[in-house]
Amino acid sequence: MLAYRWVFKILFMVVLFPFLASAESEHDDNEVINNYLKLQNLIHLQGDQHNAFISTLLTQINNSDYTFLKPAVFANLAVLNINAGNKAKGQEYLADSIQAFNNTSYNKYTNSALYKVSRAYLLIGQYAKAIEYTNQLNAFAVEHNGKKMEVRALLNLGLIYAELQLYDLAELRLNKSLEKAASLGDNKLEHLTILYLSGVKINQPDSNNQDILKLINRAKSIYESIGYLERLEGLTYARMARANKAEELLLQSLSLAVNNQDVRLSQITNQSIASFYFTQKNFTLALAHAKESLKIAIELGHKTEVSELNYLLAKIYKSLNDDKNTLIHLLAYVEFQNSNQAKAFVDMLYEMDKNIAIDKKFASLENEKLLNQIAIQKSEKYNQLFIFIIILISVLSFVMLLLWKNRNKMMLEKISYSMRDNLTGCYVRNYLDDYLPGLKSRFERRDSTTKESVGVVMVDCDNLKPINDNYGHAAGDEVLKAIATTLSNQLRSSDVLVRWGGDEFVLLCENISLTELGNLSERVNASIDKLDIIFEKNNISVTVSSGFALHDINSGFNFYNLLKCADNYLYQSKKQGKNAKNGGMYVPNTDYQI
C-alpha cells in the first residue's frame, strides 16, 4: 500500500504538478492575482481605497477558479486587521484561512498563507499556534525545496524566541535568516530580518551600539522607514545616553504609528517610551505611556508583554510611593511568571528548532510528539481537577516565592546598606572591590573601534571649609547631601556614584564618549552652581571643580591609573579657581602626580 502511495506521488510530481503550476501561471497577469499581490504588499489597513479593492478581491476568490487563493487572502487580512487593532475581525479571517486550508490542495501561495497565519497567531500572543504553523511552513519548505519558505520559518522562529525573551537563541536564528535572505536577494525578507535582529541586539547589554546603528541604516537603505526603525534607533541612542536624540526618535515612531493606525507599533513604542522616561526619572510620563501600552497589549492578547508591562508599572508606582498599585502590578507579574505557560512554549519551541535550525525534514515521530503536546495543552483547559491542582501549586509556589524574595530583598538591602555612605547615600570606596571585576570583564570584551569607553569624573567642593567655619558642620553635611542628590540626578541608571572621601565624589560611567563625559562634567558644575541651600534661614551657595578622564579602549584596563588621570585634571581645575572643569583621554604609562 505504501509503495502505491509513493508511485502516485511520483506521478503527481512528474505529470500533474507541472500542469497545475502552468495553469496557475496563466492567472499571474490577471486582475485577481494583481489584487492579491496588492493585498500582500499592504503594510497598513486604512482608507476607502483599500476597502474597495479588498471587497472586490473577496468576491473574486469565491469564483471556483480562484479558491486556491483563499487561505493566503484570509491570512493576510487577519494580520492587517490585528495590526490595525481589529482583533475580533482578524480572528474571524484567521478562522476562515484555516478552514480554507482543508478545502485547498498545495499551491505556490500555500507558503505565504502559512507564514501569515503563524504571524497572526504571534500578534495575538498564541505562541503554541504560531509554533504549529511555523512547523508546517518548514515542512512544506523541505518537501517542495522552497528556499524562501525556509527563511520565513527561520525568521518566525527567531521572532518567537525574541517574544519569549530568549535573545541569544533568537540572534542565532535571525543571523542565519539574514544570511539566507541576502543570498537569495530577497529585499523584503532581508529588511524584516534586520528589523527583528536589531531589536534583539538592543536587548543584549553586550551588543555594540555602532553595530546596531549600522544594521538600522542597512534596513533604511532597503525600504523607506514607517516607524519601526525610528523606534529601534531611539532605543539605541538611549543606550548611548543621548537622551534628547532618543526621545525625538521614539516620539517620531509613535507619531507614525498613530498616523498609520498601526496598533502593534503603538503598543511597543509606548512601552519603549515608558521605559525611557523611567530611566530619565520622569515617572509621570513613564506612567502614562506604560498604561497606554498595557491597554493595547491586553487587547491584542500579548501575555508576555503584559507581564513585562506589569513589572515596569510596579517599578514606576514604587518610585511614585504608591504601594497599593505597586503590589497590584507586581502580583500580576509574579502570577504569569509562576504559570506553566511560558515553559510549555519554550519546550515546544526546542522541539521544532531541532528540525528547522538544521534544515532537515521533520520526522513523523517528532511531528506527532509536537502535535500531541499542543493537543494536551488544549485538553488541560477542560480538566477541572487538573486546573484545581495547578492553582493550588501556583498559590503555594507564589507564597514561597514571596518569602524567598522578601528574604533575598532583606539580604540585598543589608549588603547595599553596608556599601553606602550614611550621610549622602552614595556608594563607599569598598563597593568598588565587588564592582571592578565585572567592569574589567565588560571593558575587555568591547569592540576596539568604538568611541565609547569607561570614564570617570572626580568632583571636589570648592568652599566647604568656609561653610563649616561660618555655619557649623551640620550646614556642611546639608551641603554634601544636596551635592550628592544633584550629582545623582545627572547620572544614567547604569552610572555609579561614589563618595571618595570628605567632600570628594567619583562618577563612574560605562559606554560613554569623551565628548559626553565632558558634557556631564559641565552639567555637574552648572547644576551645583545653581543650588540654593537653606540652612537655619541662611541661604548657602556652593560650587565644585571637576576633572574627567576617558580610558583608551585599546589600553590594558587600569582603573586606578584612570582615576589618577582624572584627579590630575581636577588639580588643574582647582588651580584655575572655582567652578572649573578639565579633562581628556587617559594616556597609559604616564606617571600622574596627585
C-alpha positions in Angstrom: 0.0 0.0 0.0 2.9 2.3 0.9 4.5 1.6 -2.5 1.3 2.6 -4.3 1.2 5.9 -2.4 4.8 6.7 -3.5 4.0 5.8 -7.1 1.1 8.1 -7.0 3.2 10.9 -5.5 5.8 10.5 -8.3 3.2 10.6 -11.0 1.7 13.7 -9.4 5.0 15.5 -9.3 6.1 14.4 -12.8 2.8 14.7 -14.7 0.2 16.7 -12.8 2.1 19.2 -10.8 3.8 21.0 -13.8 0.4 21.2 -15.4 -1.1 22.8 -12.3 1.8 25.1 -12.0 1.4 26.1 -15.6 -2.3 26.6 -15.0 -1.6 28.9 -12.1 0.9 30.9 -14.0 -1.8 31.7 -16.5 -3.5 33.7 -13.8 -0.4 35.7 -12.8 -1.2 38.6 -15.1 -4.9 38.9 -14.4 -6.8 41.3 -12.1 -7.4 38.7 -9.3 -3.7 37.9 -8.9 -2.8 41.6 -9.1 -5.3 42.4 -6.4 -3.9 39.6 -4.2 -0.3 40.9 -4.7 -1.5 44.4 -3.9 -3.0 43.0 -0.6 0.2 41.1 0.2 2.2 44.3 -0.2 -0.1 46.3 2.1 1.6 47.4 5.3 -1.4 49.1 7.0 -5.1 48.7 6.6 -6.7 52.1 6.2 -8.7 54.2 3.7 -11.7 53.6 1.4 -9.4 52.8 -1.5 -8.1 49.7 0.4 -11.6 48.7 1.4 -12.8 48.9 -2.2 -10.2 46.6 -3.8 -10.3 44.2 -0.8 -14.0 43.9 -1.2 -13.5 43.2 -4.9 -10.9 40.5 -4.1 -13.1 38.8 -1.6 -15.8 38.5 -4.2 -13.3 37.3 -6.9 -11.9 34.4 -4.8 -15.4 32.9 -4.4 -15.0 32.0 -8.1 -14.1 28.3 -8.4 -11.0 29.2 -10.5 -9.5 31.2 -7.6 -10.4 29.3 -4.4 -6.7 28.3 -4.2 -6.1 31.9 -3.1 -8.5 31.8 -0.1 -6.1 30.7 2.6 -3.5 33.3 1.6 -6.0 36.2 1.2 -7.7 35.4 4.5 -4.4 35.1 6.4 -3.1 38.4 5.0 -6.4 40.1 6.1 -6.1 38.5 9.5 -2.6 40.1 10.1 -3.7 43.5 8.7 -6.8 43.7 10.9 -4.9 42.6 14.0 -2.2 45.2 13.4 -4.9 47.8 13.0 -6.5 46.9 16.3 -9.4 45.0 14.9 -8.6 41.8 16.8 -12.1 40.2 16.6 -12.2 40.8 12.8 -8.7 39.5 12.4 -9.5 36.3 14.3 -12.5 35.8 12.0 -10.3 36.0 9.0 -7.8 33.7 10.7 -10.5 31.0 11.2 -11.6 31.4 7.6 -8.0 30.9 6.4 -7.6 27.7 8.4 -10.9 26.4 7.2 -9.9 27.1 3.6 -6.7 25.1 4.1 -8.9 22.0 4.5 -10.5 22.6 1.1 -7.4 23.6 -0.9 -4.5 21.5 -2.2 -0.9 22.7 -2.1 -0.1 25.5 -4.5 2.6 28.2 -4.7 0.6 30.5 -2.4 0.4 28.0 0.4 3.7 29.1 2.0 2.6 32.7 2.1 -0.6 31.6 3.8 1.2 29.5 6.4 3.6 32.3 7.1 0.9 34.9 7.6 -1.2 32.5 9.8 1.8 32.0 12.0 2.4 35.7 12.2 -1.3 36.4 13.1 -1.1 33.9 16.0 2.1 35.6 17.1 0.5 39.0 17.0 -2.3 37.9 19.4 0.2 36.1 21.7 -0.9 32.5 20.9 2.7 31.1 20.7 1.7 27.4 20.6 -0.4 28.0 17.4 2.4 30.2 16.0 4.8 27.4 16.5 2.4 24.8 15.0 2.1 26.8 11.7 5.8 27.6 11.6 6.3 23.9 11.9 4.0 23.3 8.9 5.7 26.1 6.9 9.1 24.4 7.4 7.7 21.0 6.5 6.4 22.5 3.2 9.8 24.2 2.6 11.7 21.0 2.9 9.2 18.9 0.9 9.0 21.5 -2.0 12.6 22.8 -1.9 11.3 26.3 -1.0 14.3 28.4 -0.1 12.2 31.5 0.8 9.9 29.4 2.9 13.0 28.1 4.9 14.0 31.7 5.5 10.5 32.6 6.7 10.4 29.6 9.0 13.8 30.7 10.5 12.6 34.3 10.7 9.4 33.3 12.6 11.4 31.0 14.9 13.8 33.8 15.7 10.9 36.2 16.3 9.1 33.7 18.7 12.4 33.3 20.6 12.6 37.1 20.9 9.0 37.4 22.1 9.8 34.9 24.8 13.0 36.9 25.7 15.4 34.2 24.7 17.6 36.7 22.9 20.7 34.7 22.5 18.8 31.9 20.7 16.8 34.5 18.7 20.0 36.1 17.4 21.5 32.8 16.2 18.3 32.1 14.1 18.0 35.6 12.8 21.6 35.8 11.8 21.1 32.6 9.8 17.9 34.0 8.3 19.7 37.2 7.3 22.5 35.2 5.6 20.0 33.2 3.6 17.8 36.1 2.7 20.8 38.1 1.4 22.0 35.1 -0.7 18.5 34.8 -2.2 18.4 38.6 -3.0 15.1 38.9 -1.3 14.9 42.5 -0.1 11.7 42.1 1.9 12.9 39.2 3.9 16.3 40.8 4.4 14.6 44.0 5.7 12.3 42.1 8.1 15.2 40.1 9.4 17.4 43.1 10.0 14.4 44.8 11.8 14.0 41.9 14.2 17.7 41.3 14.6 18.3 45.0 15.6 15.5 44.7 18.2 17.2 41.5 19.7 20.6 43.2 19.8 19.2 46.2 21.7 18.0 43.8 24.4 21.5 42.4 24.9 23.7 44.5 27.1 27.0 43.4 25.4 25.8 44.4 21.9 27.9 47.2 20.2 25.8 50.4 19.6 27.6 51.3 16.4 26.9 47.8 15.0 23.2 48.2 15.8 23.1 51.6 14.0 24.8 50.0 11.0 22.1 47.4 10.9 19.4 50.0 11.1 20.9 52.1 8.3 21.2 48.9 6.2 17.5 48.4 6.7 16.8 52.0 5.7 18.7 51.6 2.5 16.4 48.7 1.5 12.9 50.2 2.3 11.6 53.6 3.5 11.0 53.5 7.2 7.5 53.5 8.6 8.2 53.9 12.3 9.7 50.7 13.4 13.3 51.7 12.6 12.8 55.1 14.3 11.9 53.2 17.5 14.9 50.9 17.3 17.2 53.9 16.5 15.8 55.8 19.5 16.4 52.8 21.8 20.0 52.6 20.5 20.6 56.3 21.3 19.1 55.7 24.7 21.7 53.0 25.3 24.3 55.6 24.3 22.9 58.1 26.9 21.9 60.5 24.1 18.6 61.3 25.8 17.4 64.2 23.5 18.0 62.2 20.3 16.4 59.1 21.8 13.3 61.0 22.9 13.0 62.7 19.5 13.1 59.4 17.6 10.8 57.5 19.9 8.1 60.2 19.7 8.6 60.3 16.0 7.9 56.5 15.9 4.8 56.9 18.0 3.5 59.7 15.7 4.0 57.4 12.6 2.2 54.6 14.4 -0.8 56.8 15.2 -0.9 58.2 11.7 -0.7 54.8 10.1 -3.2 53.3 12.6 -0.5 50.7 13.4 -1.7 49.4 16.8 1.1 46.9 17.3 3.7 49.6 16.7 1.8 51.9 19.1 1.9 49.3 21.8 5.7 48.5 21.6 6.6 52.2 21.1 4.6 53.3 24.1 6.3 50.6 26.1 9.7 51.7 24.9 8.9 55.4 25.7 7.7 54.4 29.2 11.0 52.6 29.9 12.9 55.5 28.5 11.1 58.1 30.7 11.5 55.8 33.7 15.3 55.8 33.3 15.1 59.6 33.0 13.1 59.6 36.3 10.2 61.3 34.6 7.7 59.0 36.3 4.6 60.9 35.3 5.2 60.5 31.6 6.5 56.9 32.1 3.2 56.0 33.8 1.0 57.5 31.1 2.8 55.6 28.3 3.1 52.3 30.2 -0.7 52.4 30.9 -1.5 53.0 27.3 0.9 50.2 26.2 -0.7 47.8 28.7 -4.2 48.6 27.5 -3.2 47.7 23.9 -1.2 44.6 24.9 -4.2 43.3 26.8 -6.5 43.9 23.7 -4.0 42.1 21.4 -3.5 39.3 23.9 0.3 39.6 24.3 0.7 37.8 27.6 4.5 38.1 27.8 4.4 41.9 27.2 1.5 42.3 29.6 3.8 40.6 32.1 6.7 42.9 31.3 4.5 46.0 31.5 3.1 44.9 34.9 6.7 44.7 36.1 7.5 48.1 34.7 4.4 49.7 36.2 5.2 48.1 39.6 8.6 49.9 39.4 7.0 53.2 38.3 4.4 53.1 41.1 7.2 52.2 43.6 9.1 55.3 42.5 5.9 57.3 43.0 5.5 55.8 46.5 2.2 54.2 45.5 2.4 50.9 47.4 -1.1 49.8 46.6 -0.7 49.9 42.8 2.9 48.6 43.1 1.6 45.4 44.8 -1.3 45.0 42.3 1.1 45.0 39.3 3.8 43.0 41.0 1.3 40.3 41.8 0.1 40.2 38.2 3.7 39.9 37.1 4.5 37.1 39.5 1.3 35.2 38.6 2.4 35.0 35.0 6.0 34.0 35.9 4.7 31.2 38.1 2.4 29.9 35.3 3.5 26.8 33.3 2.5 28.5 30.0 5.8 30.1 29.2 7.7 26.9 29.9 5.4 24.9 27.7 6.0 27.3 24.8 9.8 27.0 25.3 9.7 23.2 25.4 7.6 23.1 22.1 10.0 25.7 20.6 13.0 23.5 21.2 11.3 20.5 19.6 10.6 22.5 16.5 14.0 24.2 16.5 15.9 20.9 16.4 14.4 20.4 12.9 14.3 23.9 11.4 17.7 25.0 12.5 19.5 22.1 10.8 17.3 22.3 7.7 16.1 18.7 7.8 12.7 17.3 7.1 10.6 16.7 10.2 10.5 13.1 11.2 6.9 11.9 11.6 7.6 10.9 15.2 8.7 14.4 16.1 5.6 15.9 14.4 3.4 13.6 16.4 5.2 14.5 19.6 4.8 18.2 19.0 1.2 18.0 18.0 0.5 15.8 21.0 1.9 18.5 23.2 -0.4 21.0 21.7 -3.4 18.7 22.0 -2.6 18.1 25.7 -2.3 21.8 26.3 -5.8 22.2 24.8 -7.4 19.4 26.8 -6.0 20.7 30.0 -8.3 23.7 29.8 -11.2 21.3 30.3 -9.8 19.2 33.1 -11.2 20.9 36.2 -9.3 18.6 38.7 -6.0 19.3 37.0 -6.8 23.1 37.0 -7.5 22.9 40.7 -4.2 21.2 41.4 -2.3 23.7 39.3 -4.0 26.6 41.1 -3.1 25.0 44.4 0.5 24.5 43.4 0.7 28.1 42.0 -0.6 29.6 45.2 1.9 27.6 47.3 4.7 28.5 44.8 3.6 32.1 45.0 3.8 32.2 48.8 7.2 30.5 48.8 8.4 32.9 46.1 7.3 35.9 48.1 9.0 34.6 51.2 12.2 33.9 49.2 12.0 37.3 47.5 11.4 39.1 50.8 14.4 37.3 52.4 16.6 37.9 49.4 15.5 41.6 49.3 16.4 42.0 53.0 19.8 40.4 52.4 20.4 42.6 49.4 19.3 45.7 51.3 21.6 44.7 54.1 24.6 44.3 51.8 23.7 47.5 49.9 23.3 49.4 53.2 26.8 48.3 54.3 28.2 49.6 51.0 26.6 53.1 51.2 27.7 56.2 53.0 25.4 57.0 55.9 25.3 60.8 55.2 24.8 61.0 51.4 23.6 57.5 50.4 26.3 57.2 47.8 28.4 54.1 47.5 31.6 54.0 49.6 35.0 53.1 48.1 34.9 49.5 49.3 32.0 48.9 46.9 34.5 49.0 44.0 36.1 45.8 45.2 33.0 44.0 44.1 32.2 46.2 41.1 35.6 46.5 39.3 36.0 42.8 38.3 32.8 42.9 36.3 33.7 46.3 34.9 37.1 45.0 33.8 35.4 42.0 32.1 33.0 44.1 30.2 35.7 46.6 29.2 37.9 43.8 27.7 35.0 42.4 25.6 34.4 45.8 23.9 35.0 46.4 20.2 38.3 48.3 19.9 36.8 50.5 17.1 34.1 52.1 19.3 34.3 55.6 20.7 32.5 54.7 23.9 34.6 53.5 26.8 34.8 53.7 30.6 35.2 57.2 32.1 35.3 58.9 35.5 34.6 62.4 36.7 36.1 63.5 40.0 34.2 66.3 41.8 35.5 68.3 44.7 33.7 71.0 46.6 35.3 74.4 46.3 34.3 76.1 49.5 33.2 73.5 52.1 35.7 74.7 54.8 34.3 78.3 54.9 30.8 76.9 55.2 31.8 74.6 58.1 33.5 77.6 59.8 30.7 80.1 59.3 27.6 77.9 59.7 28.8 74.8 61.5 29.4 71.2 60.4 25.7 70.5 60.3 25.4 73.0 57.5 28.3 71.3 55.7 26.5 68.0 56.0 23.4 69.5 54.4 25.6 70.9 51.6 27.2 67.4 51.0 23.7 65.8 50.9 22.5 68.4 48.4 25.6 67.9 46.2 25.1 64.1 46.2 21.4 64.4 45.3 22.3 66.8 42.4 25.0 64.5 41.1 22.7 61.5 41.2 20.1 63.4 39.1 22.7 64.0 36.4 23.6 60.3 36.0 22.2 57.5 33.9 20.8 54.4 35.6 23.9 52.5 34.7 26.3 55.0 36.2 27.8 54.7 39.7 28.3 57.5 42.2 30.9 57.0 45.0 31.7 59.3 47.9 35.5 59.1 47.7 36.2 60.9 50.9 35.3 64.2 52.7 33.9 66.5 50.1 35.1 64.5 47.0 32.9 62.3 44.8 33.7 60.0 41.9 31.2 59.4 39.0 31.9 56.1 37.1 30.4 55.8 33.7 30.4 53.0 31.1 29.6 53.2 27.4 30.4 56.9 27.2 32.5 59.0 24.8 34.9 61.8 25.7 32.5 64.4 24.5 29.7 63.0 26.6 31.9 62.8 29.6 32.9 66.5 29.2 29.2 67.4 28.8 28.5 65.5 32.0 31.2 67.3 33.9 29.9 70.7 32.6 26.3 69.8 33.7 27.6 68.8 37.1 29.3 72.1 37.7 26.4 74.1 36.4 23.7 72.3 38.3 25.6 72.6 41.6 26.3 76.3 40.9 22.5 76.8 40.8 21.9 75.2 44.1 20.3 77.4 46.8 20.6 75.5 50.1 18.6 76.8 53.0 20.0 76.1 56.5 18.6 77.7 59.6 17.3 80.6 57.5 20.6 81.1 55.8 21.0 80.8 52.0 24.1 78.9 51.2 25.6 78.6 47.7 28.3 76.2 46.7 30.4 75.4 43.6 32.5 72.4 42.7 35.6 71.8 40.5 35.8 68.7 38.4 38.3 66.6 36.4 37.4 63.9 33.9 39.2 61.2 32.1 38.2 58.5 29.5 40.0 55.2 29.3 41.7 54.3 26.0 39.7 51.3 24.7 42.9 49.8 23.2 44.9 50.0 26.5 45.1 47.5 29.3 42.4 48.1 31.9 43.7 50.1 34.9 41.0 51.8 36.8 43.2 53.4 39.5 45.5 55.0 36.9 42.4 56.3 35.1 41.3 57.8 38.5 44.8 59.4 38.9 44.4 60.9 35.5 41.1 62.4 36.4 42.5 63.6 39.7 45.3 65.3 37.9 42.8 67.2 35.7 40.9 68.1 38.9 44.1 69.6 40.3 44.4 71.7 37.2 40.7 72.9 37.7 41.4 73.8 41.3 44.4 76.0 40.2 42.1 77.8 37.8 39.7 78.8 40.5 36.1 77.9 41.4 33.6 76.1 39.3 36.1 74.9 36.7 36.5 71.7 34.7 39.3 70.0 32.8 39.7 66.6 31.3 40.9 64.3 28.5 42.0 60.8 27.5 43.8 58.7 30.0 47.3 58.0 28.5 48.9 54.7 29.6 52.3 54.6 31.2 52.1 58.2 32.3 53.1 59.0 35.9 50.3 61.3 37.0 51.2 63.3 40.0 48.4 63.8 42.5 
